[in-house]
Amino acid sequence: MSLTRFLPLMGLLVAATLPVRAADPPASRRDADLLKKKIALIAEHGSAGPSDRRLQTTMTEQEVNSYLAYEGQDYLPGGVVSPGITILGPGRVSGRAIVDLDQIREDHKPTSLFDPMRFLRGRLPITATGGLATSNGVATFQFESAEISGLPIPKLLLQQIVAYYSRSPERPSGFSLDDPVALPARIREIQLQRGQAIVIQ
């Protein structure tokens, strides 16, 4: 998986949505371009072959959100817009996006009167919060909570949304929230601190 596709995918796995809060700083082209250069350096280091030199690259929350705003739609599936993340502190992150649930309804027919998809329609904001653990080149997500339009939803429903929008020819069933994800570009781990992530190769 390419590094440029990895960021949007993690945003999707870590959750999807709510429009960016009014308190959030606006996305900037400068920050997006800065992260683009960092991604290029990470990719170059990752393709250079085995090395004893350890590379650490710091990405700020603002840079990631600006990159998603300006570049994300090239890599996100149709039906997912306004993605963003909040790095809450060590090992914890929240993701947000606006997701078209009608697309999922066309593919997933509600199975009972109690199936939440029976009542969810249109483009709605989704948020998800959880733990992100990385080591030895692998990332795992630990689900904590998720909401659609401010209403709590179970992990099972978030899983349906993530699976639908992460489908690919290689993964026709999409990703599971419980699946480990191999980090690209020989990234060994990602250390989360409030408002920033440190990528270690």
Secondary structure, DSSP 8 states (H G I E B T S, - for coil): --HHHHHHHHHHHHB------TTS----HHHHHHHHHHHHHHHHHHHS---S---EEEEEHHHHHHHHHHHGGGTS-TTEEEEEEEEEETTEEEEEEEEEHHHHHHHS---STT-GGGT--SEEEEEEEEEEEEETTEEEEEEEEEEETTEE--HHHHHHHHHHHT--SS-TT---TTS-EE-STT--EEEEETTEEEEE-
